[in-house]
Amino acid sequence: NNILRKIGFIDVKHTPQTMGVATIYSASKR
């Protein structure tokens, strides 16, 4: 889970266009 979160955060930061990753990260954070 930690790895996924790290990758998601990096992915979102590098590619904010990735709505899929952003959604997953947001859902995980909440």
C-alpha distance matrix in Angstrom:
0.0 3.8 5.4 5.1 6.2 8.6 9.9 10.4 12.1 14.2 15.0 16.1 18.1 19.7 20.2 20.5 22.2 19.0 19.0 16.5 13.7 15.2 15.2 11.6 10.7 13.5 12.6 9.1 11.1 13.8
3.8 0.0 3.8 5.5 5.1 6.1 8.6 9.7 10.5 12.3 14.0 15.1 16.4 18.1 19.3 19.8 22.0 19.2 19.6 17.7 14.4 15.4 16.2 13.0 11.1 13.9 14.0 10.4 11.2 14.5
5.4 3.8 0.0 3.8 5.4 5.1 6.1 8.4 9.8 10.6 11.9 13.9 15.2 16.2 17.4 18.6 20.6 17.6 18.7 16.6 13.2 15.0 16.3 13.1 11.6 15.0 15.4 12.2 13.5 16.9
5.1 5.5 3.8 0.0 3.8 5.5 5.1 5.9 8.4 9.8 10.1 11.8 13.9 15.0 15.4 16.2 17.8 14.6 15.3 13.0 9.8 11.8 12.8 9.5 8.6 12.2 12.4 9.6 11.5 14.7
6.2 5.1 5.4 3.8 0.0 3.8 5.5 5.0 6.0 8.5 9.6 10.2 12.0 13.9 14.7 14.8 17.0 14.3 14.7 13.1 9.6 10.4 11.6 8.9 6.5 9.7 10.6 7.7 8.5 12.1
8.6 6.1 5.1 5.5 3.8 0.0 3.8 5.5 5.2 6.2 8.5 9.9 10.6 12.1 13.7 14.6 17.2 14.8 16.1 15.0 11.2 12.0 14.2 11.9 9.2 12.5 14.0 11.4 11.5 15.3
9.9 8.6 6.1 5.1 5.5 3.8 0.0 3.8 5.5 5.1 5.9 8.4 9.7 10.3 11.4 12.9 14.9 12.3 14.1 12.7 9.1 10.8 13.2 11.1 9.4 13.0 14.5 12.5 13.3 16.9
10.4 9.7 8.4 5.9 5.0 5.5 3.8 0.0 3.8 5.5 4.9 5.9 8.4 9.7 9.9 10.4 12.3 9.6 10.7 9.6 5.8 7.1 9.5 7.7 5.9 9.5 11.2 9.9 10.8 14.1
12.1 10.5 9.8 8.4 6.0 5.2 5.5 3.8 0.0 3.8 5.4 5.1 6.1 8.5 9.7 9.7 12.7 10.9 12.0 12.0 8.3 8.0 10.9 9.9 6.9 9.5 12.2 10.8 10.3 13.9
14.2 12.3 10.6 9.8 8.5 6.2 5.1 5.5 3.8 0.0 3.8 5.5 5.0 5.9 8.2 9.6 12.5 11.1 13.3 13.4 9.8 10.2 13.6 12.8 10.3 13.1 15.7 14.4 14.1 17.7
15.0 14.0 11.9 10.1 9.6 8.5 5.9 4.9 5.4 3.8 0.0 3.8 5.4 5.1 5.5 7.4 9.4 7.6 10.2 10.3 7.1 8.2 11.6 11.2 9.7 12.6 15.0 14.4 14.8 18.0
16.1 15.1 13.9 11.8 10.2 9.9 8.4 5.9 5.1 5.5 3.8 0.0 3.8 5.5 5.0 4.7 7.6 6.5 8.2 9.3 6.5 5.8 9.5 10.1 8.3 10.2 13.2 13.3 13.1 15.9
18.1 16.4 15.2 13.9 12.0 10.6 9.7 8.4 6.1 5.0 5.4 3.8 0.0 3.8 5.7 5.9 9.4 9.5 11.5 13.1 10.3 9.2 13.0 13.6 11.2 12.7 16.1 15.8 14.9 17.9
19.7 18.1 16.2 15.0 13.9 12.1 10.3 9.7 8.5 5.9 5.1 5.5 3.8 0.0 3.8 6.3 8.9 9.2 12.2 13.6 11.1 11.1 14.8 15.3 13.6 15.6 18.7 18.4 18.1 21.1
20.2 19.3 17.4 15.4 14.7 13.7 11.4 9.9 9.7 8.2 5.5 5.0 5.7 3.8 0.0 3.8 5.2 5.7 9.0 10.8 9.2 9.2 12.7 13.8 12.9 14.6 17.5 17.9 18.0 20.6
20.5 19.8 18.6 16.2 14.8 14.6 12.9 10.4 9.7 9.6 7.4 4.7 5.9 6.3 3.8 0.0 3.8 5.3 7.1 9.9 8.7 7.3 10.7 12.6 11.6 12.4 15.5 16.5 16.3 18.4
22.2 22.0 20.6 17.8 17.0 17.2 14.9 12.3 12.7 12.5 9.4 7.6 9.4 8.9 5.2 3.8 0.0 3.8 5.7 8.7 9.1 8.4 11.0 13.2 13.3 14.0 16.6 18.1 18.4 20.2
19.0 19.2 17.6 14.6 14.3 14.8 12.3 9.6 10.9 11.1 7.6 6.5 9.5 9.2 5.7 5.3 3.8 0.0 3.8 5.4 5.6 6.2 8.6 10.2 10.7 12.2 14.2 15.5 16.4 18.3
19.0 19.6 18.7 15.3 14.7 16.1 14.1 10.7 12.0 13.3 10.2 8.2 11.5 12.2 9.0 7.1 5.7 3.8 0.0 3.8 5.6 4.9 5.9 8.5 9.7 10.1 11.8 13.9 14.9 16.1
16.5 17.7 16.6 13.0 13.1 15.0 12.7 9.6 12.0 13.4 10.3 9.3 13.1 13.6 10.8 9.9 8.7 5.4 3.8 0.0 3.8 5.4 5.2 6.3 8.6 9.9 10.6 12.2 14.2 15.4
13.7 14.4 13.2 9.8 9.6 11.2 9.1 5.8 8.3 9.8 7.1 6.5 10.3 11.1 9.2 8.7 9.1 5.6 5.6 3.8 0.0 3.8 5.4 5.1 6.0 8.4 9.8 10.4 12.0 14.1
15.2 15.4 15.0 11.8 10.4 12.0 10.8 7.1 8.0 10.2 8.2 5.8 9.2 11.1 9.2 7.3 8.4 6.2 4.9 5.4 3.8 0.0 3.8 5.5 5.1 6.0 8.4 9.7 10.3 12.1
15.2 16.2 16.3 12.8 11.6 14.2 13.2 9.5 10.9 13.6 11.6 9.5 13.0 14.8 12.7 10.7 11.0 8.6 5.9 5.2 5.4 3.8 0.0 3.8 5.5 5.1 6.0 8.4 9.8 10.5
11.6 13.0 13.1 9.5 8.9 11.9 11.1 7.7 9.9 12.8 11.2 10.1 13.6 15.3 13.8 12.6 13.2 10.2 8.5 6.3 5.1 5.5 3.8 0.0 3.8 5.5 5.1 6.0 8.5 9.9
10.7 11.1 11.6 8.6 6.5 9.2 9.4 5.9 6.9 10.3 9.7 8.3 11.2 13.6 12.9 11.6 13.3 10.7 9.7 8.6 6.0 5.1 5.5 3.8 0.0 3.8 5.5 5.0 6.0 8.6
13.5 13.9 15.0 12.2 9.7 12.5 13.0 9.5 9.5 13.1 12.6 10.2 12.7 15.6 14.6 12.4 14.0 12.2 10.1 9.9 8.4 6.0 5.1 5.5 3.8 0.0 3.8 5.4 5.1 6.2
12.6 14.0 15.4 12.4 10.6 14.0 14.5 11.2 12.2 15.7 15.0 13.2 16.1 18.7 17.5 15.5 16.6 14.2 11.8 10.6 9.8 8.4 6.0 5.1 5.5 3.8 0.0 3.8 5.5 5.2
9.1 10.4 12.2 9.6 7.7 11.4 12.5 9.9 10.8 14.4 14.4 13.3 15.8 18.4 17.9 16.5 18.1 15.5 13.9 12.2 10.4 9.7 8.4 6.0 5.0 5.4 3.8 0.0 3.8 5.5
11.1 11.2 13.5 11.5 8.5 11.5 13.3 10.8 10.3 14.1 14.8 13.1 14.9 18.1 18.0 16.3 18.4 16.4 14.9 14.2 12.0 10.3 9.8 8.5 6.0 5.1 5.5 3.8 0.0 3.8
13.8 14.5 16.9 14.7 12.1 15.3 16.9 14.1 13.9 17.7 18.0 15.9 17.9 21.1 20.6 18.4 20.2 18.3 16.1 15.4 14.1 12.1 10.5 9.9 8.6 6.2 5.2 5.5 3.8 0.0
